[in-house]
């Protein structure tokens, strides 16, 4: 069975993009994304929650995003999920998706 890893998100940037270059001279930009969801509960009251996502973008797309996007602007992105794990300076194991 084939695997499939694709995600499409639409939200607002939570901070200005941070552009850096890898040793290979590839551009990489990191930014935060807030994705809001609204719904009505069983009493008809509108409810809302927000999912905060850390994102990375590479290459020419990273340079373009850095040039035109800033905190608060809406954006639609398409990408894949990646699981990262590491040991923090205090020795605790950390992870994020």
DAURZI-V63749 format. One record per run of one state. SS is the DSSP state (a for helix, b for strand, c for the rest). FROM is the first residue (numbers start at 1). LEN is the number of residues. Records with the same first field share a line. If there is no record, write none. Layout:
SS = FROM-LEN ; FROM-LEN
This chain:
c = 1-6 ; 14-4 ; 22-5 ; 41-5 ; 59-1 ; 69-5 ; 80-4 ; 88-5 ; 97-1
b = 7-7 ; 18-4 ; 27-14 ; 46-13 ; 74-6 ; 84-4 ; 93-4
a = 60-9
